[in-house]
Amino acid sequence: MEFGPHLILAMLEGLVQASVLTLTALGLSLVFGVMRVVNVAHGEFFMLGAVFAYGVASWLGGNPAVGFVAALIIAPLLVGVLAVACDWLILRRLDYDPERTIVATIGMLYVIQQVTLMTYGPDAHPVTPPFNHRLAIPWVAFTDTGLEVYFPWGLSTTSYKLFVVFAAIVAGLGIWLLMARSKLGLILRATQLDRETAQAFGIPVERVYAFVFGLGAALAALGAVLVVPIQQAHYLMGGDPLLLSFIVVIIGGLGSLRGTVVAAILIGMSDGIISVFFSPTLAKILATLLVAMVLVYRPQGLFGAKPA
């Protein structure tokens, strides 16, 4: 295949990865932005979304579309409820202290991971996509007779991957509408700006924190449900999403949803392209170097507010 079609194929793969990464990183950014909590267990909530999706789809059986739609609804809800329980049982008792909550979420990471290993097992399992039609992508070349449109061998994508991109866009718009155009979003932004003042005006801050922690985990789980028909559900699959989400949040600016989306697209696309042409390891190394440069030259991130 020529370089041009090969690049288009790599960009399509990167776009799918960027879509899933956007949802996962938005959840992490939302939790930090409102609660000022660094959730180290965020990747395990991602993993639980994939595992629950496999469990729901396997339990229902029959038509793959029915199982997938059920998993798309049930898995994020289950993960969100579990995250709310973790907030009320652990983080709330620590008064959301930044240092102690980091240690607590590290403990949550290992507990969730090991419980999943004991119940789900060490094997990876796929989830059948509801549809997966192969779509050939045309390419234009200059020939002696002028422009010629043809279909290079191997230059194609699937309808499901396009659906993943579309679903991520819809979910991202939903989060934006929630934060910018709803009363609940106003409450979340008020709590983010000043917890004590919000509490003085009668906002139930602890309930807001529980909702945000559950919503952040549910977004990660939603990303996992979308990607598990492409990958496979495994109890160790939360590591890479956690690392990339932290990279995205740091580059975009801690707590900045706009910066998170921009950085997720940047990192996801570059990771996909570099992984196709070189290696996934090189992609992670370059992303880590980019984080180091951002921390040195622009500590607040691309869209983060400068410290007072």
Protein Blocks (a to p, Z undefined) as FASTA:
>chain_A
ZZklmmmmmmmmmmmmmmmmmmmmmmmmmmmmmnopacfklmmmmmmmmmmmmmmmmmng
mpfklmmmmmmmmmmmmmmmmmmmmmmmmmmmnoopaklmmmmmmmmmmmmmmmmmmmno
pcdcddddfbdcdcddddddddfkbccddddehiacdfklmmmmmmmmmmmmmmmmmmmm
cfklmmmmmmmmommlmmmnopafklmmmmmmmmmmmmmmmmmmmmmmmmccdfklmmmm
mmmmmmmmmmnoghiaklmmmmmmmmmmmmmmmmmmmcmklmmmmmmmmmmmmmmmmmno
jmbccdZZ
